[in-house]
Amino acid sequence: MAKPQQPPYLHLAELTASQFLDIWNHFDTDGNGYIEGKELENFFRELEVARRGAGVDPTNAAFKEKMKEFMQKFDKNKDGRIEMSELAQILPTEENFLLCFRQFVGSSAEFMAAWRRYDTDRSGYIEANELKGFLSDLLKKANRHYDDKKLNEYTQTTLKIFDLNGDGKLGLSEMARCLPITYGIKLTSEQFNAIFTFYDKDGNGYIDEQELDALLRDLYEKNKKDVDTKNLDGYKKSIMALSDGGKLYRTELEIVLCRDPMM
């Protein structure tokens, strides 16, 4: 009987971009963009073997408890599965741009400033052929400079990760999942559209800081959360950092307030 193929690179102390992608493809066997179900159990079992050097029994109660603790730590959106950006926080990576987003990107505002240079029509997407320039701009802002070969590797890896349908576009909502921003409220797309339309009275596609303040207070009250002025000001400040000259556009607000942005 043939010996099952061992998952690549899990034993390494550091991974490159391409090695990370090989691991992802190995465990995301159905190619749906998540490691879930049996895939997730296999991943955790093999990770334990690689890190501890001993076999594990997935039916053992201790194994199940360890896996539960593991998911509590890394399953940031609590959906019971691991997505690409979450795996990026699990595996030790040498220098992959995407996996080090939190280290490279000085702020969400810098990310958005670089993004706007390419998403000029505010569609929430940039073309795949613009990606290299976008990544290069971000890396320069973070004072990290790479030769053309390494930048090409980052670009190709990013394309493989985010352009799953091969349409040549990369969505802001997908890439922004790697940003170091967290908010206390998450809406469905339907809820978001209704409340944004209410506050965007003139239908120009953006709201200003005063309207954002009212919107956030409304959300807190509807979600039965006590309005802490200090926390609310902090939320508002971090969200306004994504704005363009005080204008917060629909696509940009949607990435931070929605569970599943529909851009």
N, C-alpha and C positions, 0 to 999 in steps of 0.2 A: 504494500500500500504506500502510495506516495506521501512523503512528509509534507504537511501544510507549509505554504510559503510564510516565512517570518516577516512581520511588519518591518519596513525599512527604517533605519536611523533612530529608533526610539532610545537606543542605548547611548547615543552620542551626547556629549556635554554641551555642544552647541550645534545649531542647524543653520544651513544657508536657506535662501528663499526657495530654491528648487527642491531641496530635501524636505522642507516643510510641505510643499505641494504634493510630493510623492506620498507622504504620510497621510495627508488628507484624502487623496484619491484611493489609497489602500483601504481606508475604513469607510468612506462614504461610497459604499458599494453600489447603491442604486442611483448615485449621481444627483440626488435631489437638493444638495446644498446643506445638508445637516448630517450629523452623526447621531443616530437615534435608535431606540429599540435594541435589537440584537447587535447592531453595529456599535452602539455605545457600550454595551456590556463587553464586547470583544476588545474594544479600544482600552477600556479601563483595566481589563484583565492583563492585556499585553503590556500596558504601561507599568503595572505593578511588577510584572515579571522582569521588565527591563530595568526598573529602578531598584528592585530588591534582590534580583538574581535567583528567585525561587518560584516554583509553580504555585498557582492559587486555585482554589475551588470556588467557582462562582455561585454554587448552591450553599456555601457556608454563610452563616449569619453574620460573622465578622466581616466577610467580604462585602455583603450587602450594606452593612453599616458604614464601611469605609467609602463605598461608592456614593452613598447618600450624603456623607460629609463633603466628598469631592464635588458633587453637583451643587451643594449649597454654596460652596466657595466660588465656583467658576461659571455656573449657569446664571449669568447676570439677569436675564429677562425671565427666569423661572418658567421656561416653557418645556422643561424636561428633556431637552436635547442640546447638543453642542453645535454652534455655528462657527464659521471661519474665524471671526474676530475673537470668540471665546477660546478657541483652540490656540490662538496667538498668545493668550495670557498663560497657557498651561505649559507649552513646550519651550525649552531654552533655545533662543535663537541668536545667532552670531550678529547679524546686521541687517536682516530683512526690513526694508522700509515699513511695510504694512504692520509687521508684528511689533515694531517699536514706535508706532504712532504716538503713544502717550509720552514717549521720551523725546521724539523728534519735534512734535508740534508744540510750539511755545504756548499757544492759546487757540481756542476755537475761532477767535477773531482772525488770526493769521491764516488759519485754514480757509475761512470763508473769503478772505481777501484774495488768496491765490485762486480759489474756485471761481470767483466772479470774473477773473481775467479771461476765462474760457467759456463759462456759461453766460454769454452776453445777452441771450434772449430770456434768461431766467426760467428755462424749461425744467430745471432740476437735473439736467444731464449734460455731460460733455462727450464729445466724440472720442472714440478710442485713439485716433491719430493725434489727439491733443494731450493725451495722458502723460507722455514723456515730459512735455514742457511743464505741466502741472506739478508732477512729482519733483522735477528739478527746482521749480520755484519754491516749493515747500522746504526742500532740503537746504537750499541756500538761506532761507529765513532762519532755519535752525542751526546755521553755521556748520552744516555737514556737506562736504563736497566729495563727489564720487566720479570716477572716470566713466567714460561713455559705455564701456562694457558692463560695468556694474549697474548703471542706470538702466540700460536695456534689459538686464535681468529683472530688476524691480518692475519695470514697465510690463514685461511679458507675464510675470507672476500676477500682477494686479489684474491684468486682462483676464487671465484664466480664472481668477477668483470671482470677479464681479460681473464680467460679461457672459453670464451663464447661457443666455439665449443666442449669443453670437450676433446680436444686431448692431455691434459696433458702437454702443453707447454705454456710458457708465453713470449710474444714478447717485445723486448726492445722498439720498436717504440710506443707501447701502454703505457707502464709504464713511458716512458720518457716524456709523455705529462704533467706529474705532475711536471717536473723539472722547476726551476725558470730561464729559459733562453728564450730570445726572439731575433729574427733576422729580418732584414728588407726585406728579399727576401724569397719567397716561390715558389718552383718549382713543376711541375708535376713529377711523377716518370720517364716518358719518357725523359723530359728535363734533369733531374738529371743524368740519365744513360748516355745520350749522352755526357754531359760535363765532367762527371767523367772519362769516357772512354778516352776522349781526353787528359786529364791531367795525367791519369795513363798509361803512354806510354808503360811501360814494362808489364802491365797486372798483377801486383803482388797483386792487391786488396787494395792498400793503396796509399796515397799521403803524401808528406812531407810539411813542413811549407812554403817553397818557392813556391811550386806548389799551395798550398792553397791561398797564396797571389795573384798569377796570376789568379787563378780561381775566387776569389771574385771580383777582379778588372774587369774581363771579365763580370761577372754577373751584376755588377753595370752599366757598359757601355751599355750592351744589354737591361737593364731595364730602361735606360735613367735616371739614378740617378746620381747626382753629387757625385764624389768621394771625401769624406772628409777623409783625411789621419788619423785624430784622431779617427773618428768613425770606419774606416776600421781596424785600429790597434786593437781597442777594440773588434770588431767582431772576428778578427783573433785570438786574445789572448783567448777569451772565448771558441771558437771552439777548439783550440789546447789543451785546458784543458781536452778535451775528449780523446785526443790522447794517444797512448801507446808508450812511449819512442820516441816521435816525429813522430810516424806513425799514420796517421788518416785513419782508415779503412772505407770501403764503407758503411757498416751498421751503423757506428757511425756518419758519416757525413750526411747520409740520414735522420736521425731523426730530424736534425735541419734545413735542407734546403728544405725538401719536405712537401707539404701540406698533402699528404696521403702516407706515406711510405709503400712500398709493400713487406716488409720482410716476 
